[in-house]
Amino acid sequence: MRSIAAISAPAWFAAAILMTAASALGQTQTGLPDVTVTAPAPPPAPPQQFSPFAGKMRVEEEKWPEIPCGGARIASSAGDKCQAGPQIETFMSAFEPGKEPGGGSTCSIGHQLFSVDIGRFAVEADVLVFDPYKVTGSSPQSKWCMVWSGYKELPNDFKDMNQVARHGADWRNFVNGGGTNGTQSTIEFADGRRGCLAVERLGPPWRGGFVWVLHATICQASGPAIMPADIDAVVGALQIRVYDPVGNLRPAGG
């Protein structure tokens, strides 16, 4: 007859092994270390560049309402799609010395967009234009009312000219016109397979600024490079209407 100790030995042995393993685990297992997670600092905000205008300058085709081309400030005999952006004015006229901000003088600068095919070119052109001889019954024309380019960082500003330019790539061959009346600055780029050119042309001078400033993208599916004569032909086909019919007591042509 075997003893009880002999029969129970395997159980005691197994229990001893489990206790030893648990003791070893307790000696090696430690708590999780304290971890401090620091989020990366946000990138610095881009510097705010001074704008000569009070109002929103950016051309946003999807937000601008379509208007009849017959009364638009920029159009052509071909007619196509005309759109109007928000009215703007020069910063100096909005805060003219001795006047209440936003009042006491008139400075209504139209900002309108025209999309048209002219010959082999697809053109999208916007114009900043004001009527220097506008007469209203409420307030005189501000002596600070004029149009400036609005583009301070050429040629980079061309890349956000309109929806065509925002798709552009391979920007090259920038030509700076010098910033005086009648001159133009240009740069070539590609829109997919189309060859394009962005242009800024400055209109007649007015008290240190201009009566109008034209920005345009000119694209073609194929063909030779777009030359200065092509730009002249496109601009010549556009009608920039300086006369402002809104609230003007002076008749057109007067």
C-alpha positions, 0 to 999 in steps of 0.5 A: 500500500502506497502512502498518501505523500507518495500519491500527492507528490506530483500535485505538490510538485506542480503547485511549487512550479506554478508558485515559482513561475508566478514569483519570477513573473512578479519580479520581472514585470514592471509598470508602464513608463510615464509617456508624455506626448507633445504635438508638433507646433503648428507651422507659422502663419504666412505673413500678411501682405498689404493689399492696396484694395479694400475687398476680396480680390481673388477670382472665384469663378464658381462663386461669381454670378453670371451677368448679361454681357451687354451691360458688362464692363468687359466683353467682346462682339463674340459674346460668351460668359460674363461674371461679376465679382464683389465691388472693391475700392482702394484702401486709401479711399476707404479710409480717406483722411478727414472722412468717415471710414467707408463714407464721404466719397465714392470709389466703385471699382468693378471686378468682372470676368469674361470667358470667350474663344477668340480665334484659336485661343481660349481666353479667360480675362478679368478686369479691375476698372473704375470710372474716373469721371463718375458723378453721383448725387450722394458724394464726390469721387474720391481723389484716392480712387484708382486701380493698382495691379494688386499683384505684388509678388510676380511671377508667383501671383500669376499662379492664382490668377484664375481657375485655368492658372491654378491648374497650371504647370511648367511655369517658365519665361517670365517677362516683367513689363516694368509696371508703367501704363501700357505695359504688360507682364507675361509668363508661359505655362501648361494646362494639361496638353494646352500651351498657355500664357498669363498676362497682366496689362496696365491701362491708362494712368490715373493719379499714380494708378490706372483706370483699369488693369487687365489679367488674362489667361490665353490658351491654345490646343496646339500651334506655335508659341503665343507671341506678343502680336497674339496678345495684342489681337486678343486684347484688341478683341476685348471691350473694356467699358470704363463708363460705370452705369450704376448710380452715374448722373453723367450720361454715357459718352458725356 
